């Protein structure tokens, strides 16, 4: 299993985020087996949809579909190449950050 954690500072251009994400997808594919790419991407919902399409082209799905920030935004994402029927993402508010904790679990 490969787990990749990603942080994107808010001021980074989406073009750079997308390029780096492409490299992460390729790395995960090359590692063979179950992979998860997750983290704080700090992108808009529209840009998130662009990453979802790119991920789908590589056999990955995006698991986070609820707000992950206390102001209601979806800034934190989790992508996997595992069957979406056999895993789930959970969201837990925590008191030490304005983002929720994301956990990806196998449910087989």
Buried (B, 14 or more C-beta within 10 A) or exposed (E): EBEBEBEBEEEBEBEEBBEEBBEBBEEBBEEEEBBBBBBBBBBEEEBBEBBBEBBEEBEBBBBBEEBBBEEEBBBBBBBBBBEEEEBEBEBEEEEEEEBBEBEBEEEE
